């Protein structure tokens, strides 16, 4: 399946997970499109100064791949600066958060896979 950028559903979330500002989520594929136990396959656009607040992933794991921009990640208590090419994996009940610390939008591809039941 090929989905053009103009066909992707976009949504905006304000104060996502208790974070700051508004995050744009561009869904490349929805969970209905995917045959695997994946509930999110999307590009996150986090404006300068905005963030996604701390939250846990129970029964699933999330992968962040940093496409562009600069940010700071709290990965279950480990704080790290991230940039293009970096990847973060959080799951099994661990918590994470991400904040744009740069002057340009932070672009992140995010995938959430659910553990088998």
TIVO-2410 file (N, C-alpha, C; in nm, 3 decimals):
# residues 117
REC num residu      c1      c2      c3 atome chaine
REC   1      X   0.085  -0.118   0.000     N      A
REC   1      X   0.000   0.000   0.000    CA      A
REC   1      X   0.089   0.123   0.000     C      A
REC   2      X   0.055   0.217  -0.082     N      A
REC   2      X   0.125   0.345  -0.086    CA      A
REC   2      X   0.026   0.453  -0.046     C      A
REC   3      X   0.066   0.537   0.048     N      A
REC   3      X  -0.021   0.647   0.089    CA      A
REC   3      X   0.056   0.776   0.068     C      A
REC   4      X   0.002   0.862  -0.015     N      A
REC   4      X   0.062   0.993  -0.040    CA      A
REC   4      X   0.045   1.082   0.082     C      A
REC   5      X   0.136   1.175   0.099     N      A
REC   5      X   0.132   1.265   0.213    CA      A
REC   5      X  -0.001   1.338   0.225     C      A
REC   6      X  -0.058   1.380   0.112     N      A
REC   6      X  -0.185   1.455   0.116    CA      A
REC   6      X  -0.304   1.367   0.157     C      A
REC   7      X  -0.288   1.234   0.156     N      A
REC   7      X  -0.394   1.142   0.196    CA      A
REC   7      X  -0.392   1.109   0.346     C      A
REC   8      X  -0.286   1.149   0.413     N      A
REC   8      X  -0.270   1.112   0.554    CA      A
REC   8      X  -0.356   1.201   0.644     C      A
REC   9      X  -0.421   1.136   0.740     N      A
REC   9      X  -0.505   1.207   0.835    CA      A
REC   9      X  -0.416   1.280   0.936     C      A
REC  10      X  -0.448   1.409   0.959     N      A
REC  10      X  -0.375   1.488   1.057    CA      A
REC  10      X  -0.467   1.524   1.173     C      A
REC  11      X  -0.408   1.529   1.290     N      A
REC  11      X  -0.481   1.576   1.407    CA      A
REC  11      X  -0.387   1.659   1.494     C      A
REC  12      X  -0.445   1.747   1.571     N      A
REC  12      X  -0.366   1.830   1.661    CA      A
REC  12      X  -0.408   1.798   1.804     C      A
REC  13      X  -0.308   1.781   1.889     N      A
REC  13      X  -0.336   1.756   2.031    CA      A
REC  13      X  -0.269   1.864   2.113     C      A
REC  14      X  -0.349   1.930   2.193     N      A
REC  14      X  -0.300   2.035   2.282    CA      A
REC  14      X  -0.269   1.973   2.417     C      A
REC  15      X  -0.154   2.011   2.475     N      A
REC  15      X  -0.111   1.961   2.606    CA      A
REC  15      X  -0.114   1.807   2.609     C      A
REC  16      X  -0.056   1.746   2.506     N      A
REC  16      X  -0.056   1.600   2.495    CA      A
REC  16      X   0.013   1.535   2.613     C      A
REC  17      X  -0.058   1.447   2.680     N      A
REC  17      X  -0.007   1.376   2.799    CA      A
REC  17      X   0.041   1.472   2.906     C      A
REC  18      X  -0.021   1.592   2.911     N      A
REC  18      X   0.018   1.692   3.010    CA      A
REC  18      X   0.136   1.778   2.967     C      A
REC  19      X   0.176   1.766   2.842     N      A
REC  19      X   0.289   1.844   2.790    CA      A
REC  19      X   0.248   1.986   2.756     C      A
REC  20      X   0.341   2.057   2.695     N      A
REC  20      X   0.321   2.199   2.658    CA      A
REC  20      X   0.292   2.212   2.509     C      A
REC  21      X   0.207   2.310   2.475     N      A
REC  21      X   0.183   2.344   2.335    CA      A
REC  21      X   0.097   2.243   2.262     C      A
REC  22      X   0.096   2.254   2.129     N      A
REC  22      X   0.015   2.169   2.042    CA      A
REC  22      X   0.105   2.084   1.954     C      A
REC  23      X   0.077   1.956   1.949     N      A
REC  23      X   0.153   1.859   1.869    CA      A
REC  23      X   0.066   1.820   1.749     C      A
REC  24      X   0.127   1.814   1.630     N      A
REC  24      X   0.056   1.765   1.512    CA      A
REC  24      X   0.094   1.619   1.490     C      A
REC  25      X  -0.008   1.535   1.476     N      A
REC  25      X   0.012   1.392   1.449    CA      A
REC  25      X  -0.037   1.366   1.307     C      A
REC  26      X   0.053   1.317   1.221     N      A
REC  26      X   0.018   1.282   1.084    CA      A
REC  26      X   0.025   1.131   1.073     C      A
REC  27      X  -0.091   1.067   1.061     N      A
REC  27      X  -0.100   0.920   1.061    CA      A
REC  27      X  -0.063   0.867   0.923     C      A
REC  28      X   0.054   0.802   0.913     N      A
REC  28      X   0.094   0.739   0.787    CA      A
REC  28      X   0.000   0.624   0.757     C      A
REC  29      X  -0.023   0.541   0.859     N      A
REC  29      X  -0.117   0.429   0.850    CA      A
REC  29      X  -0.190   0.418   0.983     C      A
REC  30      X  -0.315   0.378   0.978     N      A
REC  30      X  -0.393   0.360   1.100    CA      A
REC  30      X  -0.385   0.214   1.143     C      A
REC  31      X  -0.428   0.185   1.264     N      A
REC  31      X  -0.425   0.047   1.311    CA      A
REC  31      X  -0.515  -0.042   1.225     C      A
REC  32      X  -0.617   0.016   1.162     N      A
REC  32      X  -0.704  -0.061   1.073    CA      A
REC  32      X  -0.632  -0.097   0.942     C      A
REC  33      X  -0.533  -0.016   0.902     N      A
REC  33      X  -0.455  -0.044   0.781    CA      A
REC  33      X  -0.356  -0.158   0.802     C      A
REC  34      X  -0.312  -0.174   0.924     N      A
REC  34      X  -0.201  -0.264   0.955    CA      A
REC  34      X  -0.251  -0.399   1.004     C      A
REC  35      X  -0.188  -0.505   0.959     N      A
REC  35      X  -0.227  -0.640   1.000    CA      A
REC  35      X  -0.156  -0.682   1.127     C      A
REC  36      X  -0.047  -0.617   1.160     N      A
REC  36      X   0.026  -0.649   1.284    CA      A
REC  36      X  -0.040  -0.578   1.401     C      A
REC  37      X   0.001  -0.613   1.520     N      A
REC  37      X  -0.055  -0.551   1.641    CA      A
REC  37      X   0.013  -0.416   1.664     C      A
REC  38      X  -0.012  -0.325   1.573     N      A
REC  38      X   0.046  -0.191   1.578    CA      A
REC  38      X  -0.068  -0.092   1.593     C      A
REC  39      X  -0.060  -0.004   1.693     N      A
REC  39      X  -0.170   0.091   1.712    CA      A
REC  39      X  -0.135   0.233   1.670     C      A
REC  40      X  -0.006   0.259   1.636     N      A
REC  40      X   0.031   0.392   1.588    CA      A
REC  40      X   0.148   0.382   1.492     C      A
REC  41      X   0.135   0.449   1.379     N      A
REC  41      X   0.244   0.465   1.282    CA      A
REC  41      X   0.226   0.607   1.229     C      A
REC  42      X   0.297   0.702   1.291     N      A
REC  42      X   0.269   0.843   1.262    CA      A
REC  42      X   0.393   0.930   1.275     C      A
REC  43      X   0.387   1.044   1.208     N      A
REC  43      X   0.489   1.147   1.221    CA      A
REC  43      X   0.438   1.249   1.321     C      A
REC  44      X   0.518   1.278   1.421     N      A
REC  44      X   0.485   1.377   1.523    CA      A
REC  44      X   0.564   1.503   1.493     C      A
REC  45      X   0.496   1.616   1.489     N      A
REC  45      X   0.561   1.745   1.471    CA      A
REC  45      X   0.545   1.822   1.600     C      A
REC  46      X   0.658   1.847   1.665     N      A
REC  46      X   0.659   1.913   1.795    CA      A
REC  46      X   0.725   2.049   1.776     C      A
REC  47      X   0.648   2.158   1.788     N      A
REC  47      X   0.705   2.292   1.768    CA      A
REC  47      X   0.806   2.329   1.877     C      A
REC  48      X   0.890   2.430   1.851     N      A
REC  48      X   0.985   2.475   1.953    CA      A
REC  48      X   0.913   2.506   2.086     C      A
REC  49      X   0.969   2.454   2.194     N      A
REC  49      X   0.913   2.477   2.328    CA      A
REC  49      X   0.799   2.384   2.366     C      A
REC  50      X   0.746   2.307   2.271     N      A
REC  50      X   0.636   2.215   2.300    CA      A
REC  50      X   0.689   2.081   2.347     C      A
REC  51      X   0.601   2.000   2.407     N      A
REC  51      X   0.643   1.870   2.458    CA      A
REC  51      X   0.526   1.774   2.466     C      A
REC  52      X   0.561   1.646   2.478     N      A
REC  52      X   0.466   1.540   2.513    CA      A
REC  52      X   0.505   1.500   2.656     C      A
REC  53      X   0.410   1.509   2.747     N      A
REC  53      X   0.438   1.484   2.888    CA      A
REC  53      X   0.467   1.338   2.918     C      A
REC  54      X   0.515   1.312   3.040     N      A
REC  54      X   0.550   1.175   3.080    CA      A
REC  54      X   0.428   1.082   3.080     C      A
REC  55      X   0.449   0.965   3.025     N      A
REC  55      X   0.345   0.863   3.023    CA      A
REC  55      X   0.410   0.725   3.012     C      A
REC  56      X   0.339   0.624   3.060     N      A
REC  56      X   0.390   0.486   3.060    CA      A
REC  56      X   0.331   0.407   2.943     C      A
REC  57      X   0.402   0.303   2.904     N      A
REC  57      X   0.354   0.211   2.801    CA      A
REC  57      X   0.342   0.072   2.862     C      A
REC  58      X   0.220   0.038   2.903     N      A
REC  58      X   0.186  -0.094   2.959    CA      A
REC  58      X   0.136  -0.183   2.846     C      A
REC  59      X   0.192  -0.301   2.833     N      A
REC  59      X   0.145  -0.397   2.733    CA      A
REC  59      X   0.181  -0.360   2.591     C      A
REC  60      X   0.275  -0.269   2.576     N      A
REC  60      X   0.315  -0.223   2.443    CA      A
REC  60      X   0.451  -0.156   2.451     C      A
REC  61      X   0.506  -0.124   2.335     N      A
REC  61      X   0.630  -0.047   2.330    CA      A
REC  61      X   0.620   0.056   2.219     C      A
REC  62      X   0.691   0.169   2.241     N      A
REC  62      X   0.691   0.277   2.143    CA      A
REC  62      X   0.833   0.305   2.098     C      A
REC  63      X   0.849   0.322   1.969     N      A
REC  63      X   0.976   0.358   1.909    CA      A
REC  63      X   0.963   0.501   1.855     C      A
REC  64      X   1.058   0.588   1.892     N      A
REC  64      X   1.071   0.721   1.835    CA      A
REC  64      X   1.195   0.721   1.748     C      A
REC  65      X   1.184   0.763   1.623     N      A
REC  65      X   1.299   0.784   1.535    CA      A
REC  65      X   1.301   0.934   1.504     C      A
REC  66      X   1.409   1.002   1.543     N      A
REC  66      X   1.419   1.146   1.525    CA      A
REC  66      X   1.459   1.173   1.379     C      A
REC  67      X   1.372   1.246   1.308     N      A
REC  67      X   1.398   1.279   1.168    CA      A
REC  67      X   1.471   1.411   1.152     C      A
REC  68      X   1.427   1.513   1.228     N      A
REC  68      X   1.491   1.644   1.221    CA      A
REC  68      X   1.461   1.722   1.348     C      A
REC  69      X   1.543   1.822   1.373     N      A
REC  69      X   1.526   1.903   1.493    CA      A
REC  69      X   1.606   1.850   1.611     C      A
REC  70      X   1.589   1.917   1.723     N      A
REC  70      X   1.661   1.881   1.847    CA      A
REC  70      X   1.562   1.871   1.961     C      A
REC  71      X   1.589   1.777   2.050     N      A
REC  71      X   1.500   1.761   2.164    CA      A
REC  71      X   1.569   1.700   2.283     C      A
REC  72      X   1.490   1.685   2.387     N      A
REC  72      X   1.536   1.620   2.510    CA      A
REC  72      X   1.433   1.514   2.546     C      A
REC  73      X   1.483   1.393   2.573     N      A
REC  73      X   1.397   1.280   2.607    CA      A
REC  73      X   1.423   1.240   2.752     C      A
REC  74      X   1.314   1.212   2.823     N      A
REC  74      X   1.322   1.148   2.954    CA      A
REC  74      X   1.279   1.004   2.930     C      A
REC  75      X   1.374   0.912   2.932     N      A
REC  75      X   1.347   0.770   2.909    CA      A
REC  75      X   1.352   0.697   3.042     C      A
REC  76      X   1.238   0.697   3.112     N      A
REC  76      X   1.226   0.629   3.240    CA      A
REC  76      X   1.330   0.678   3.340     C      A
REC  77      X   1.353   0.811   3.339     N      A
REC  77      X   1.447   0.871   3.434    CA      A
REC  77      X   1.583   0.903   3.376     C      A
REC  78      X   1.615   0.850   3.261     N      A
REC  78      X   1.740   0.882   3.193    CA      A
REC  78      X   1.713   0.996   3.097     C      A
REC  79      X   1.780   1.110   3.119     N      A
REC  79      X   1.760   1.230   3.037    CA      A
REC  79      X   1.870   1.234   2.931     C      A
REC  80      X   1.830   1.256   2.805     N      A
REC  80      X   1.928   1.263   2.696    CA      A
REC  80      X   1.883   1.362   2.591     C      A
REC  81      X   1.980   1.434   2.534     N      A
REC  81      X   1.954   1.520   2.420    CA      A
REC  81      X   1.954   1.433   2.295     C      A
REC  82      X   1.860   1.459   2.203     N      A
REC  82      X   1.848   1.377   2.083    CA      A
REC  82      X   1.840   1.466   1.959     C      A
REC  83      X   1.879   1.406   1.846     N      A
REC  83      X   1.874   1.476   1.719    CA      A
REC  83      X   1.857   1.378   1.605     C      A
REC  84      X   1.867   1.427   1.482     N      A
REC  84      X   1.842   1.343   1.364    CA      A
REC  84      X   1.924   1.214   1.366     C      A
REC  85      X   1.853   1.103   1.338     N      A
REC  85      X   1.916   0.972   1.334    CA      A
REC  85      X   1.908   0.896   1.464     C      A
REC  86      X   1.875   0.964   1.575     N      A
REC  86      X   1.865   0.895   1.704    CA      A
REC  86      X   1.733   0.819   1.713     C      A
REC  87      X   1.731   0.713   1.794     N      A
REC  87      X   1.611   0.632   1.814    CA      A
REC  87      X   1.595   0.601   1.963     C      A
REC  88      X   1.471   0.592   2.007     N      A
REC  88      X   1.439   0.567   2.147    CA      A
REC  88      X   1.335   0.456   2.150     C      A
REC  89      X   1.352   0.359   2.240     N      A
REC  89      X   1.258   0.249   2.259    CA      A
REC  89      X   1.212   0.250   2.403     C      A
REC  90      X   1.081   0.256   2.424     N      A
REC  90      X   1.024   0.256   2.559    CA      A
REC  90      X   0.909   0.157   2.563     C      A
REC  91      X   0.905   0.073   2.665     N      A
REC  91      X   0.795  -0.022   2.677    CA      A
REC  91      X   0.800  -0.097   2.809     C      A
REC  92      X   0.712  -0.195   2.822     N      A
REC  92      X   0.711  -0.280   2.940    CA      A
REC  92      X   0.679  -0.206   3.069     C      A
REC  93      X   0.597  -0.102   3.060     N      A
REC  93      X   0.560  -0.025   3.178    CA      A
REC  93      X   0.649   0.095   3.205     C      A
REC  94      X   0.757   0.109   3.128     N      A
REC  94      X   0.847   0.224   3.147    CA      A
REC  94      X   0.779   0.351   3.099     C      A
REC  95      X   0.827   0.465   3.150     N      A
REC  95      X   0.771   0.596   3.116    CA      A
REC  95      X   0.868   0.673   3.028     C      A
REC  96      X   0.812   0.763   2.948     N      A
REC  96      X   0.898   0.853   2.871    CA      A
REC  96      X   0.824   0.983   2.842     C      A
REC  97      X   0.902   1.084   2.802     N      A
REC  97      X   0.851   1.215   2.762    CA      A
REC  97      X   0.951   1.272   2.663     C      A
REC  98      X   0.906   1.369   2.582     N      A
REC  98      X   0.996   1.433   2.486    CA      A
REC  98      X   0.959   1.580   2.475     C      A
REC  99      X   1.064   1.663   2.461     N      A
REC  99      X   1.045   1.808   2.451    CA      A
REC  99      X   1.133   1.862   2.339     C      A
REC 100      X   1.080   1.957   2.264     N      A
REC 100      X   1.159   2.023   2.161    CA      A
REC 100      X   1.240   2.133   2.230     C      A
REC 101      X   1.371   2.120   2.226     N      A
REC 101      X   1.461   2.218   2.287    CA      A
REC 101      X   1.530   2.305   2.183     C      A
REC 102      X   1.495   2.284   2.056     N      A
REC 102      X   1.560   2.358   1.947    CA      A
REC 102      X   1.477   2.474   1.897     C      A
REC 103      X   1.526   2.536   1.790     N      A
REC 103      X   1.461   2.653   1.731    CA      A
REC 103      X   1.373   2.618   1.611     C      A
REC 104      X   1.373   2.491   1.569     N      A
REC 104      X   1.292   2.447   1.456    CA      A
REC 104      X   1.204   2.331   1.502     C      A
REC 105      X   1.101   2.295   1.425     N      A
REC 105      X   1.016   2.182   1.465    CA      A
REC 105      X   1.097   2.054   1.484     C      A
REC 106      X   1.059   1.977   1.583     N      A
REC 106      X   1.117   1.844   1.607    CA      A
REC 106      X   1.025   1.745   1.538     C      A
REC 107      X   1.078   1.672   1.439     N      A
REC 107      X   1.000   1.575   1.362    CA      A
REC 107      X   1.040   1.434   1.406     C      A
REC 108      X   0.941   1.357   1.445     N      A
REC 108      X   0.964   1.223   1.500    CA      A
REC 108      X   0.870   1.124   1.433     C      A
REC 109      X   0.922   1.011   1.385     N      A
REC 109      X   0.835   0.900   1.343    CA      A
REC 109      X   0.814   0.815   1.467     C      A
REC 110      X   0.687   0.784   1.495     N      A
REC 110      X   0.653   0.707   1.614    CA      A
REC 110      X   0.575   0.583   1.574     C      A
REC 111      X   0.611   0.471   1.636     N      A
REC 111      X   0.546   0.343   1.613    CA      A
REC 111      X   0.513   0.284   1.749     C      A
REC 112      X   0.389   0.241   1.770     N      A
REC 112      X   0.352   0.173   1.894    CA      A
REC 112      X   0.305   0.033   1.856     C      A
REC 113      X   0.378  -0.066   1.907     N      A
REC 113      X   0.343  -0.205   1.887    CA      A
REC 113      X   0.291  -0.265   2.016     C      A
REC 114      X   0.187  -0.347   2.004     N      A
REC 114      X   0.126  -0.410   2.122    CA      A
REC 114      X   0.184  -0.549   2.142     C      A
REC 115      X   0.211  -0.584   2.268     N      A
REC 115      X   0.263  -0.717   2.299    CA      A
REC 115      X   0.153  -0.823   2.273     C      A
REC 116      X   0.195  -0.944   2.236     N      A
REC 116      X   0.096  -1.051   2.218    CA      A
REC 116      X   0.026  -1.081   2.351     C      A
REC 117      X  -0.100  -1.117   2.340     N      A
REC 117      X  -0.178  -1.149   2.461    CA      A
REC 117      X  -0.176  -1.296   2.488     C      A
***
